[in-house]
Amino acid sequence: MARSVPAMLFDLDGTLVDSVYQHVGAWHDALTSMNVPLSVWRIHRKVGMSGGLFVRGLMRELGRELDPSTAIELRRRHATAYAARFHEVVPLPGTRELLAMLTQLGAPWAIATSGSRDVADRTLALLDIPAHVPVVTRDEVEHAKPDPDLFLRAAERLGARIDQSIVVGDSVWDLLAARRAGALGVGLLSGGYGFDELQSAGAYRVYDDPADLLAHLDEVGIRDPEG
Amino acid sequence: MARSVPAMLFDLDGTLVDSVYQHVGAWHDALTSMNVPLSVWRIHRKVGMSGGLFVRGLMRELGRELDPSTAIELRRRHATAYAARFHEVVPLPGTRELLAMLTQLGAPWAIATSGSRDVADRTLALLDIPAHVPVVTRDEVEHAKPDPDLFLRAAERLGARIDQSIVVGDSVWDLLAARRAGALGVGLLSGGYGFDELQSAGAYRVYDDPADLLAHLDEVGIRDPEG
């Protein structure tokens, strides 16, 4: 029998690096600077979506339209505010060890983020990502999360079947995208969502953070082939 | 029959003002500056406890002891970092309207916060709190949340029975304290906890924020006496 090891498709912000609260703060800065009042927890619950859907969801919360130039300016100000907070961002506990273990075990893995290529590159510089690992960013697909495109592209670039892949993410949007893609979803609490929010969005399993996932890799079907 | 209107005992941060994420960021700043690494979501889940219990919980997460002088310095740095972020703090949607409505309906209400008197006073200046409204702070009780002391004292100062009072808070610690006090607890999502986290901690009802609670006051037994 051929050995079948699931491919792991990772979200980036809140899943591999501890950056969700900095993104939340940066959106809050951007919105406040443009006199668009929105409670911080509502921003938190939308982070991880594509920027376009984020702004659309925001308009729904506010009950009003934002004209396209305001929406573009908002995203520009978020990028500036996030850059100012980026020095606070560090890898989550266990990220390096988890990724190194997957590489060592020969389990294929990739990264798929709703962020743009330039922001992703700055974030990835905090980690040690081998050159052969696919990194799919917002720029490469038509629709970001909760659409399934990012994860589908990541599986394709690994040459893996999406129905034998495991999506790992911290947000409801990752897990909804996983279900639409036909992959299993594993939730991490490290983005600040509640356990049940992730479970209700269809998580197969929920762990604290990459360190906790590493300690339970056998539960999701990744084993030492020699073991 | 005597009319019985429940007394409402409000938490402050995350319940009446949108300040939880600023407290989280300030603790993260303080911890980072002292080379104590802790993921931001773990800080978020502890905010609302007394500072002393927060530091104790922190030690449990870290699996090591902090000596008393480090713990004191940590709380000092949090206070400084929070002051630097305080300009971002605003009342939550509906706070002023909710409190004004309670006053108008003759429903007794008070504020009970794990924060110290000086921080609370700065926060309360963002709201219009009538002089007769009791405000109980950390300094006035032996134990803060999740111990019941703050809410018990608040009910006492209103001359209200705690078993006819409703505690309103955004954190698990408020709701646990409410149960220990023997009051009903109402959870608000505005601190960024998940719905089920609040429900699991014993919330009688969960609303989005003060505006949503105001729209459903009749559900918790507060009515227009003329209505």
Interface residues (C-beta under 8 A of the other chain):
Chain A: D18 V20 Y21 V24 G25 H28 D29 T32 P37 S39 V40 W41 H44 E88 V90 L92 P93 L189 S190 G191 G192 Y193 G194 F195 D196 E197 D209
Chain B: D18 V20 Y21 V24 G25 H28 D29 T32 P37 S39 V40 W41 H44 E88 V90 L92 P93 L189 S190 G191 G192 Y193 G194 F195 D196 E197 D209
